Amino acid sequence: MRYYPVNLDVQNKDCLVVGGGSVGERKVNTLLECGARLTVVTTLATERLQALASEGRIDLMTRDYEPSDLKGKFLVIGATDSEEVNEKISKDAAKRGLLCNIADRPAACSFVLPAIVRQGDLLIAISTSNKSPAVARRIRQTLEKEFGPEYAVLLNLMGAIRQKLLAEARSPEARKRMFERLLDEGLLEMIRKNRIKDVDGLLKNVLGKGYGWNELRD
């Protein structure tokens, strides 16, 4: 296995995307979803990127890339249509020890981007170590059918339960048994079928008073 799997926190980190076409736009959208502070350098920006700039959500520089653009950045993505520019971005980033991804050029990257399935706080990453993006995409499409929006609801509920249990200083072993019982007794399926009364009953039966659906969702 060549790549070390990791979930990277980019919230409030200064990141750079070089290239303002459709590929660059996709990278920008994902980074914004993760809370990054973004600068985009490009000679030609999509309408979406121009709109994001006008809303103040990104800093858009409509000019050629310069090595000084990397100053103070945590991460850089190169998504231009110029092999020469992309190679320069990669080398400049390596000199500065920056995390760098060059679209469709794994040899020029210090990290690669997986295909992802996302439902709220559930994030499933699929990587073929860049052997076949088409295979990664097909796996993602398969997983999207299995992991639906009910998982987002489940995780929000489990997170609320966990915080409440931690505040009550219950033992880790006790918490573990409770979570496993909730899942074993069909909590996910109840959520999937919107059986809220059954969810409420199960929560109170396993966890006790104060752990009803309405209390946990407030």
N, C-alpha and C positions, 0 to 999 in steps of 0.2 A: 504494500500500500504506500503510494508516494505522498498523498496529501493527508495532512493532519486535520480531521474534522473539528470545526469550532464554530460557535455562534458569536459573532463579533458585535460589540456594543458601539454603535456610531452616534448615539444620541448626543446632540450638542457638540459633535466633533466637526472640525473644518475639513471638508472633503472637496475634491476637484474632479470635475468631469471635463475632458477635452474632446470636443466633437458634439455637434448639435443636430445631428440627423435623427432618424428613427431609433437607431440603436442607442445613441446617447440619451435620447428622451426616455427610453425604458430604464436605463440605469439611474437617471435622475429621479424618476417616479418612485423606484424602489428605495433609494436612499432617503427621499423625503418621507416616505412612509415610516422609516426607521428613525426619523428625528434628526438627521444630519443637517449641518449648516453647509450650504452648497454654493460653490462658484463654478460656473460653466464658461469655458473659453471655446469660441467657435467663430468661424468666418461667416457661417450661415446657420441660423437657428430655426427650428420648426415653430409653427404658430403656438403650439402648446408651451414651448420653452419661453417664447416671447411673452405669453400671457402670465406665466409663473413669475417672470422678471417684473412685469408691470404690477403684479400683486405684492411684490416685495418678498417672495418666497425663495428666490434664488438671486445671486449676483451674476449677471450675464455680461461677459466681455466679448464684444464682436470684433475679434482680431485674431491674428495668428498666435499660436502657443509660444510662450517664452519660459525658459528654465526658472525664472524668478516666480512664476505662477505657483511653484511647489512650496514656496516659503510658508512655514507654519501649518502645512497641511498634514492631516493624519493619514489620509488615504487618497489615492488617485486612480482614476479610470480613464484609459485612452480608448476613444471610440471614433477616431477619424477615419477617412477613406484613404489616408496616405500612409503607406508602409514606412516611409522615411520618418514621418512625424511620430508615428506610434513607437518606432524603435528608439527614437530620441527620448520620448517620454519615459520609456522603460529604463533606459540607461541613466537618465537624470534621477529618476526615483530611486534606483539601486544605489547610486552614490550617496543619497541622503538617508538611506535606510527606511524608505517609506513603503507601505503596503501598496502594491500596484497590480492592476489588472488591465490587460490589453485585450479588447474584444477579439475573439477567434484566433488568438495567438498565445496558446498555453506556454510555449517556451519563453515568452517574454513576460510572463506573469510571476509574481510572488504569491499570488493566490488565485484560485479559479472560482467561478460562481456557479452554484448548482441550480438545477431546476427546483422549484419549490411548490409545495402545496400549503396553503395557509387558510386556517379557519380561526379567526380571532387570535388568541395567543398560542394556538397549535401551529407549529411550523415543522413541516417535514421536508428535508432537503434530499435531493436525489443527485448523485454524482456518478458518472461513468469514467472519472479521471480523464475527461475530455476525449475519450475514445470514440464516443458517439452521442452527440447532442440529440439526435433523432430518437435514440433508444431512451435517453433520459426524459425526453418530452412525452414519449408513449407511456412510460411508467407513471409520470405525473398525471396524465389523463386518466389512467386506470385508478390511481389513488384518490383522485378528486371525486370519483363516483362512490368510493367507500367511506371517505371521511368528509361528511357533510357539515352543515352549519350547527348541527346538534352538538358537535365537539366544542365549538366556541362557547355555547351555553354551559356545557358540562364543566369546562375549565374555569369559567367565571364563578360557577357555583362552588366547585372544589376549592378555589382560591379563597372565597369568602369563609368557607367552613374552616379551612386551615388557619386563617388569621384569628378566627374566633377561638379555636381550640388552643392555639399558641398563647392567647391572652389568658386562658384559663389554666395554663401550665400543666396540661395533661401530658402524660409520658409519651415519648415517641412510639413505643410499642402499642399503647392504647390507640393513638391516632392512626397508626398503620392498620390495625384490626378494623377500625371504623371505616376507613376509606375502602378497604378491600371488601367489606360487607356491603357497602353501598353499591359498588360495582358488581359484585356477585349476585345481588338481588335485583339487578335490572335497571339501575338508575339511568343509564344511557338510553336504553330502549324506551323508557317512560318519557324522557325528554324528546326523543326522536318523534314519538307519536303524540306529543303535546298533552300527555296525561298528567296535568299539573296536580290534581288532587292526589293521585297515586304518589307522585314525587314528594308532595308535602307529607303524606302519611309515612313514607319510608324514612324521610329525614328525621321526623319526630320520633319514630320508633327506634332508629339506630342511635341518634345523637341526643335526643331528649328535648326538653322545653327550651324555647328560644332559638331553635334551629329549623323553623318552618320556612317554606318557600318565600313568603313575603318578607320575613325578617332578614333573610340572607340576601335578598335581591335589593333591599333598600340601599 
